[in-house]
Amino acid sequence: MDPQLVETTSWAQFWDAYELFRDPMLCALIAGSVLGFLGVYVVLRRMVFVSAAVTQSAGLGVALAFYAEIHLGLHVAPTLGAVSLSLLATLLLMMDPARLRISRESMLGLAYALTGGAAILVGDRISQEAHDIQGILFGTAVLVERPQLIAVVVVGVLTLLIHLWWFRGLTFASFDRTGAMVQGLPVRSLDAVLMISIGLMVGVSARALGALPVFAFSTLSAIAALVVDLRLPGTFLLATIAGAISGLGGYLFAYFYNFPVGGSQTVLAGVLVLLALVVRGMKQLVMGGARG
């Protein structure tokens, strides 16, 4: 069969069913963009495992919401469960673990393993929602419900507005804490704003798209931008674009080639890192040639 005919037919089918795919694509676009932006803080502040632990906590929150509904007769919205657990994990990880005589890395490892394992155990007791649990943990969900999209849009827009408004203060407090304290900036309050915004955005995004792609958006997009080595505003912009491409491009790739959505979005985010490494290598070759 003519490959061009197959491609034309696939695009025709896609546009015929566009109304069905519009919400998940918009959700992936917004979640990828905002998490890509926040990911610059996550990577530069060496909080990659914080993002992993918070996404696992969001998955546990959704599993517990299903468990409460099925076994206890208590209606708890899964999105509320995801946000509550991700915020709780964020606040706990903000505490100084030195008082408990354990390192921060040990605390992160404990939070990641404990919440991830607990999500699997709780999921084993709610077989009625096994498909949803798999979708939350690995991002296999194809459709996004309207309330989930609204939650991602509201939290994403508010997060971006606050971060753009306080951009100079947040970056100053994040990357030069001593200088920010000397200048009289409320460093602890700015830290709290940053961590809470990460916890909220991860929570609503993990409920809609799954923990795996959310972790990729919040780490790999920023890594790709940082590899290119731009000035800080350019790095935030490039990370935002990389997150958007990973979210939307991954969804389209999964549709046309019949792959799981979460895996496609995650792999595409990783491919962007590899492309950034190629760009960096070519940039160094050109600069080396100019000096020679």
Phi, psi and chi 1 to 4 in degrees:
 res  aa     phi    psi   chi1   chi2   chi3   chi4
   1 MET       -  144.0 -176.7  179.2  -66.6      -
   2 ASP   -63.7  119.8 -175.2   -2.8      -      -
   3 PRO   -57.5  -34.1  -22.1   32.1      -      -
   4 GLN   -64.8  -35.7 -174.2  175.0    2.0      -
   5 LEU   -65.5  -40.7  179.1   59.9      -      -
   6 VAL   -61.3  -44.8  173.4      -      -      -
   7 GLU   -63.8  -43.2 -176.2  177.2   -7.6      -
   8 THR   -62.6  -42.1  -56.8      -      -      -
   9 THR   -63.4  -42.0  -56.8      -      -      -
  10 SER   -63.1  -43.3  -62.4      -      -      -
  11 TRP   -65.5  -38.2  -86.0  105.6      -      -
  12 ALA   -62.9  -42.4      -      -      -      -
  13 GLN   -64.8  -38.2  -68.0  171.2  -16.4      -
  14 PHE   -62.9  -47.2  173.9   78.1      -      -
  15 TRP   -69.4  -30.3  -72.4  116.3      -      -
  16 ASP   -63.6  -34.5  -74.0  -17.4      -      -
  17 ALA  -105.4   23.3      -      -      -      -
  18 TYR   -57.6  -38.1  173.4   72.7      -      -
  19 GLU   -59.0  -31.5  -66.8  -70.0  -32.4      -
  20 LEU   -73.0  -34.3 -174.2   63.9      -      -
  21 PHE   -95.4   -9.4  -54.5  126.1      -      -
  22 ARG   -59.6  -49.7 -177.8 -172.1   58.2 -161.5
  23 ASP   -62.8  -48.7  -74.6    0.1      -      -
  24 PRO   -64.0  -34.2   15.3  -27.3      -      -
  25 MET   -67.8  -42.7  -72.8 -164.7  -57.9      -
  26 LEU   -64.2  -40.0 -174.5   57.4      -      -
  27 CYS   -63.3  -45.0 -173.7      -      -      -
  28 ALA   -64.4  -38.4      -      -      -      -
  29 LEU   -63.3  -48.4  178.3   67.9      -      -
  30 ILE   -69.9  -46.6  -65.0  172.9      -      -
  31 ALA   -61.5  -43.8      -      -      -      -
  32 GLY   -62.2  -42.1      -      -      -      -
  33 SER   -63.9  -52.5  -56.7      -      -      -
  34 VAL   -67.5  -42.7  179.1      -      -      -
  35 LEU   -67.2  -32.9  -71.1  169.2      -      -
  36 GLY   -62.4  -42.4      -      -      -      -
  37 PHE   -61.7  -51.7 -179.1   94.5      -      -
  38 LEU   -64.9  -26.0  -64.2  174.9      -      -
  39 GLY   -62.0  -26.2      -      -      -      -
  40 VAL   -61.7  -41.6  178.8      -      -      -
  41 TYR   -65.2  -42.5  -67.9  107.5      -      -
  42 VAL   -59.7  -45.1  170.8      -      -      -
  43 VAL   -76.8  -46.9  174.9      -      -      -
  44 LEU   -67.2  -28.8  -75.1 -178.8      -      -
  45 ARG   -92.3   11.1  -65.9 -175.5   59.9  161.7
  46 ARG    55.9   48.2  -57.8  177.0 -174.3  -85.9
  47 MET  -115.4   28.3  -59.8 -168.6  -56.3      -
  48 VAL   -58.6  -41.4  169.5      -      -      -
  49 PHE   -74.1  -20.9  -76.4  103.7      -      -
  50 VAL   -63.4  -44.9  170.4      -      -      -
  51 SER   -60.5  -42.5  177.2      -      -      -
  52 ALA   -63.1  -44.3      -      -      -      -
  53 ALA   -66.7  -38.2      -      -      -      -
  54 VAL   -69.5  -38.9  173.2      -      -      -
  55 THR   -66.1  -39.2   51.8      -      -      -
  56 GLN   -64.3  -38.4  -71.2  -68.2  -19.5      -
  57 SER   -63.5  -38.9  -59.1      -      -      -
  58 ALA   -61.9  -41.1      -      -      -      -
  59 GLY   -62.2  -40.7      -      -      -      -
  60 LEU   -64.1  -38.8  174.6   59.8      -      -
  61 GLY   -61.3  -40.4      -      -      -      -
  62 VAL   -67.6  -43.1  175.2      -      -      -
  63 ALA   -61.0  -41.6      -      -      -      -
  64 LEU   -66.1  -34.5  -72.7  173.6      -      -
  65 ALA   -64.3  -42.9      -      -      -      -
  66 PHE   -63.4  -41.7  -76.2  132.0      -      -
  67 TYR   -61.9  -44.3 -175.0   91.6      -      -
  68 ALA   -62.7  -37.5      -      -      -      -
  69 GLU   -68.2  -44.4  176.0   89.2   30.3      -
  70 ILE   -80.5  -44.7  -65.5  170.2      -      -
  71 HIS  -100.2  -22.9  -66.0  -72.7      -      -
  72 LEU  -113.5   -7.7  -55.7  177.9      -      -
  73 GLY    71.3   17.6      -      -      -      -
  74 LEU  -101.5  125.4  -60.2  173.9      -      -
  75 HIS   -87.0  113.6  175.9   67.5      -      -
  76 VAL  -124.9  122.3  179.1      -      -      -
  77 ALA   -61.2  130.0      -      -      -      -
  78 PRO   -55.7  -35.5  -26.9   36.0      -      -
  79 THR   -64.4  -39.4  -59.9      -      -      -
  80 LEU   -64.2  -39.9  177.8   60.8      -      -
  81 GLY   -62.2  -43.2      -      -      -      -
  82 ALA   -64.0  -45.8      -      -      -      -
  83 VAL   -66.9  -41.8  171.7      -      -      -
  84 SER   -62.0  -48.1  -60.3      -      -      -
  85 LEU   -69.5  -36.7  -96.1  -69.8      -      -
  86 SER   -68.4  -38.2   59.3      -      -      -
  87 LEU   -67.7  -41.2  -83.5  178.2      -      -
  88 LEU   -60.3  -44.2  178.4   61.7      -      -
  89 ALA   -63.7  -40.7      -      -      -      -
  90 THR   -61.4  -45.8  -57.3      -      -      -
  91 LEU   -66.1  -39.3  -65.2  175.5      -      -
  92 LEU   -64.6  -38.9  -71.6  175.0      -      -
  93 LEU   -73.1  -16.6  -66.9  173.9      -      -
  94 MET   -76.6  -19.2  -74.4  175.6   62.9      -
  95 MET   -72.4  154.8  -62.1  173.0   62.1      -
  96 ASP   -82.2  109.9 -176.3    7.6      -      -
  97 PRO   -75.1   -5.7   29.3  -33.2      -      -
  98 ALA   -61.4  -28.2      -      -      -      -
  99 ARG   -63.9  -26.8  -63.8  177.9  179.9  177.3
 100 LEU   -93.6    5.9  -57.0  174.8      -      -
 101 ARG    60.3   37.8  -62.1 -166.4  175.6 -172.5
 102 ILE  -131.8  153.4   59.8  175.0      -      -
 103 SER   -78.9  163.7   65.7      -      -      -
 104 ARG   -63.4  -37.7 -175.8  166.3  -64.6  -81.6
 105 GLU   -62.4  -39.0  -72.0   74.6   15.9      -
 106 SER   -64.6  -41.9  -60.1      -      -      -
 107 MET   -62.1  -40.9  176.9   67.7   83.2      -
 108 LEU   -65.8  -43.5  -69.6  172.7      -      -
 109 GLY   -61.9  -40.7      -      -      -      -
 110 LEU   -63.0  -45.7  171.8   64.1      -      -
 111 ALA   -63.8  -42.6      -      -      -      -
 112 TYR   -65.2  -50.3  176.1   81.0      -      -
 113 ALA   -68.5  -42.3      -      -      -      -
 114 LEU   -65.9  -47.3 -179.2   60.5      -      -
 115 THR   -69.9  -37.9   54.7      -      -      -
 116 GLY   -64.4  -45.3      -      -      -      -
 117 GLY   -66.1  -40.3      -      -      -      -
 118 ALA   -64.3  -36.7      -      -      -      -
 119 ALA   -62.2  -38.9      -      -      -      -
 120 ILE   -67.4  -42.6  -66.6  173.1      -      -
 121 LEU   -64.6  -45.7  -67.6 -177.2      -      -
 122 VAL   -64.2  -40.1  174.7      -      -      -
 123 GLY   -62.0  -31.0      -      -      -      -
 124 ASP   -67.2  -21.6 -172.4   63.7      -      -
 125 ARG   -97.5    3.4  -69.5  -66.6 -179.1  -93.7
 126 ILE  -132.5   63.4   47.2  176.0      -      -
 127 SER   -60.1  -22.8   56.4      -      -      -
 128 GLN   -62.0  -29.1  -61.4   94.4  -37.0      -
 129 GLU  -113.3   25.5  -53.1  -67.4  -14.3      -
 130 ALA   -58.7  -38.2      -      -      -      -
 131 HIS   -64.5  -41.5  178.7   73.0      -      -
 132 ASP   -64.9  -39.7  -75.8  -28.3      -      -
 133 ILE   -63.7  -43.2  -64.4  -62.8      -      -
 134 GLN   -60.7  -41.1  -70.9  -66.4  -43.3      -
 135 GLY   -63.2  -38.0      -      -      -      -
 136 ILE   -71.2  -41.1  -68.7  159.8      -      -
 137 LEU   -75.0  -37.8  -65.5  178.6      -      -
 138 PHE  -117.4   -1.1  -57.5  108.5      -      -
 139 GLY    74.5   41.0      -      -      -      -
 140 THR   -95.9    1.2   55.8      -      -      -
 141 ALA   -67.9  133.0      -      -      -      -
 142 VAL   -95.3  -39.2  176.1      -      -      -
 143 LEU  -105.3  150.2  -59.0  177.7      -      -
 144 VAL  -121.1  126.8  172.2      -      -      -
 145 GLU   -73.1  154.0  -62.6  174.3    0.1      -
 146 ARG   -58.7  -42.7 -178.6   52.8   63.8   92.8
 147 PRO   -59.8  -35.4  -23.7   34.2      -      -
 148 GLN   -66.2  -41.5  -62.4  167.7    5.6      -
 149 LEU   -62.9  -43.4  172.1   62.5      -      -
 150 ILE   -61.4  -42.2  -67.9  173.2      -      -
 151 ALA   -61.5  -43.8      -      -      -      -
 152 VAL   -65.5  -42.0  169.9      -      -      -
 153 VAL   -64.9  -48.0  170.1      -      -      -
 154 VAL   -63.0  -51.4  170.6      -      -      -
 155 VAL   -65.1  -40.3  174.0      -      -      -
 156 GLY   -64.6  -46.4      -      -      -      -
 157 VAL   -65.3  -45.2  170.4      -      -      -
 158 LEU   -62.3  -41.4  -72.3  176.3      -      -
 159 THR   -61.4  -47.1  -62.2      -      -      -
 160 LEU   -64.6  -41.5  -94.8 -171.9      -      -
 161 LEU   -61.0  -46.7  -73.6  176.2      -      -
 162 ILE   -63.5  -42.8  -68.9  172.6      -      -
 163 HIS   -70.4  -35.0  -83.7 -100.0      -      -
 164 LEU   -71.8  -36.3  -68.3  175.5      -      -
 165 TRP   -65.4  -44.3 -175.4   15.8      -      -
 166 TRP  -102.6   28.7  -66.4  -10.4      -      -
 167 PHE   -57.5  -48.8 -178.4   74.7      -      -
 168 ARG   -64.9  -42.9  -65.1 -175.2   64.3  179.3
 169 GLY   -66.2  -43.0      -      -      -      -
 170 LEU   -65.7  -42.5  -75.6  166.8      -      -
 171 THR   -70.2  -40.1   52.2      -      -      -
 172 PHE   -61.0  -47.5 -164.0   13.9      -      -
 173 ALA   -68.9  -28.1      -      -      -      -
 174 SER   -78.9  -38.6  -66.9      -      -      -
 175 PHE  -109.9   -7.9  -51.4  131.6      -      -
 176 ASP  -147.9   72.6 -174.5    3.3      -      -
 177 ARG   -62.9  -42.0  -64.0  178.8   63.8   82.4
 178 THR   -62.4  -46.5  -56.3      -      -      -
 179 GLY   -62.6  -38.2      -      -      -      -
 180 ALA   -66.1  -39.2      -      -      -      -
 181 MET   -65.6  -40.6  -71.7  179.7  179.3      -
 182 VAL   -62.5  -36.0  170.8      -      -      -
 183 GLN   -78.6   -3.9  -66.7  -66.2  -35.7      -
 184 GLY    85.2   16.5      -      -      -      -
 185 LEU   -75.0  144.9  -73.0  179.0      -      -
 186 PRO   -77.2   80.0   28.3  -33.0      -      -
 187 VAL   -60.4  -43.3  173.8      -      -      -
 188 ARG   -65.5  -38.7  -71.9 -171.6  176.1 -179.1
 189 SER   -66.8  -40.2  -62.8      -      -      -
 190 LEU   -66.1  -38.1  -68.5  169.9      -      -
 191 ASP   -60.2  -42.6  -83.6   -9.9      -      -
 192 ALA   -64.1  -41.6      -      -      -      -
 193 VAL   -60.5  -43.9  169.3      -      -      -
 194 LEU   -63.6  -49.2  173.5   62.5      -      -
 195 MET   -67.4  -40.7  -63.3  -61.4  -72.2      -
 196 ILE   -65.7  -39.1  -69.6  172.7      -      -
 197 SER   -65.8  -37.7   58.4      -      -      -
 198 ILE   -64.5  -45.2  -69.2  173.7      -      -
 199 GLY   -61.8  -43.0      -      -      -      -
 200 LEU   -64.7  -47.4  -83.4  173.8      -      -
 201 MET   -66.7  -39.6 -165.0   62.2 -153.9      -
 202 VAL   -65.0  -40.4  165.8      -      -      -
 203 GLY   -62.2  -51.9      -      -      -      -
 204 VAL   -70.0  -32.8  -63.8      -      -      -
 205 SER   -72.9  -39.6  -59.0      -      -      -
 206 ALA   -64.6  -36.3      -      -      -      -
 207 ARG   -64.7  -37.4  170.0   63.8 -173.9  108.1
 208 ALA   -84.2  -38.4      -      -      -      -
 209 LEU  -114.8  -22.2  -57.6  174.0      -      -
 210 GLY   110.5  151.9      -      -      -      -
 211 ALA   -68.6  -37.5      -      -      -      -
 212 LEU   -63.0  -54.2  179.7   62.4      -      -
 213 PRO   -65.0  -31.8   20.6  -31.2      -      -
 214 VAL   -64.1  -41.4  165.9      -      -      -
 215 PHE   -62.6  -40.5  175.2   68.6      -      -
 216 ALA   -64.8  -44.2      -      -      -      -
 217 PHE   -59.6  -40.6  -62.7  155.0      -      -
 218 SER   -84.2   -0.1   59.2      -      -      -
 219 THR  -130.1  -55.6   54.4      -      -      -
 220 LEU   -67.4  -35.1  -62.8 -179.3      -      -
 221 SER   -62.4  -42.8  -58.3      -      -      -
 222 ALA   -69.2  -38.4      -      -      -      -
 223 ILE   -61.1  -43.1  -67.9  172.2      -      -
 224 ALA   -60.0  -42.7      -      -      -      -
 225 ALA   -68.3  -40.0      -      -      -      -
 226 LEU   -69.1  -31.8  -71.6  165.1      -      -
 227 VAL   -62.4  -34.6  164.3      -      -      -
 228 VAL   -69.4  -21.1  179.4      -      -      -
 229 ASP    64.8   64.5 -165.1   19.1      -      -
 230 LEU  -103.5  176.0  -58.9  174.3      -      -
 231 ARG   -67.9  162.7  -66.0  172.9   65.8   87.0
 232 LEU   -57.5  -47.3 -163.1   55.9      -      -
 233 PRO   -60.3  -38.9  -25.1   35.9      -      -
 234 GLY   -66.0  -35.1      -      -      -      -
 235 THR   -64.8  -44.2  -60.5      -      -      -
 236 PHE   -62.2  -42.6  -85.5   96.2      -      -
 237 LEU   -64.0  -45.2  176.7   60.9      -      -
 238 LEU   -66.0  -37.9 -170.2   56.4      -      -
 239 ALA   -64.5  -38.3      -      -      -      -
 240 THR   -63.3  -44.4  -56.0      -      -      -
 241 ILE   -65.4  -41.8  -65.4  171.8      -      -
 242 ALA   -62.6  -38.8      -      -      -      -
 243 GLY   -65.1  -40.4      -      -      -      -
 244 ALA   -64.0  -43.1      -      -      -      -
 245 ILE   -63.8  -41.4  -67.6  172.9      -      -
 246 SER   -63.7  -43.7  -58.7      -      -      -
 247 GLY   -68.3  -53.5      -      -      -      -
 248 LEU   -74.6  -45.1 -177.4   58.7      -      -
 249 GLY   -63.5  -38.8      -      -      -      -
 250 GLY   -64.1  -37.7      -      -      -      -
 251 TYR   -65.0  -45.2 -168.4   90.7      -      -
 252 LEU   -64.3  -41.0  -68.0  173.8      -      -
 253 PHE   -61.1  -43.0 -179.0   82.0      -      -
 254 ALA   -63.9  -37.1      -      -      -      -
 255 TYR   -67.6  -50.1  171.7   80.7      -      -
 256 PHE   -74.6  -27.1  -75.7  109.3      -      -
 257 TYR  -112.5    9.2  -65.5   96.1      -      -
 258 ASN    57.8   50.0 -163.2   26.0      -      -
 259 PHE  -111.3  163.1  -78.9  114.0      -      -
 260 PRO   -61.4  141.0  -23.6   33.6      -      -
 261 VAL   -65.8  -50.9  176.0      -      -      -
 262 GLY   -60.1  -42.7      -      -      -      -
 263 GLY   -64.5  -39.6      -      -      -      -
 264 SER   -64.2  -44.0  -59.8      -      -      -
 265 GLN   -65.0  -38.8  -68.4  168.5  -31.4      -
 266 THR   -67.5  -45.2  -57.2      -      -      -
 267 VAL   -64.7  -40.6  169.1      -      -      -
 268 LEU   -62.8  -39.2 -178.6   54.2      -      -
 269 ALA   -61.4  -38.0      -      -      -      -
 270 GLY   -68.7  -38.3      -      -      -      -
 271 VAL   -63.3  -36.1  168.8      -      -      -
 272 LEU   -62.8  -34.8  -68.5 -179.9      -      -
 273 VAL   -63.3  -43.6  175.4      -      -      -
 274 LEU   -63.2  -41.5  -61.5  178.8      -      -
 275 LEU   -62.8  -39.0  -71.0  176.0      -      -
 276 ALA   -63.4  -37.7      -      -      -      -
 277 LEU   -64.0  -38.4  -72.3  170.0      -      -
 278 VAL   -63.9  -44.7  172.6      -      -      -
 279 VAL   -60.5  -42.7  170.3      -      -      -
 280 ARG   -63.0  -41.3 -177.4 -175.7  177.5   90.0
 281 GLY   -63.0  -43.1      -      -      -      -
 282 MET   -65.7  -38.2  -66.5  176.1   64.2      -
 283 LYS   -63.1  -41.2 -173.8  177.3  173.6 -178.2
 284 GLN   -68.4  -35.4  -70.6  176.6  -24.7      -
 285 LEU   -64.3  -43.8  -80.3  176.2      -      -
 286 VAL   -64.5  -42.7  170.6      -      -      -
 287 MET   -67.2  -38.5  -68.1  177.6   66.2      -
 288 GLY   -65.6  -39.0      -      -      -      -
 289 GLY   -66.4  -37.4      -      -      -      -
 290 ALA   -66.8  -37.6      -      -      -      -
 291 ARG   -70.8  -35.4  -70.9  171.0 -174.6  163.3
 292 GLY   -69.4      -      -      -      -      -
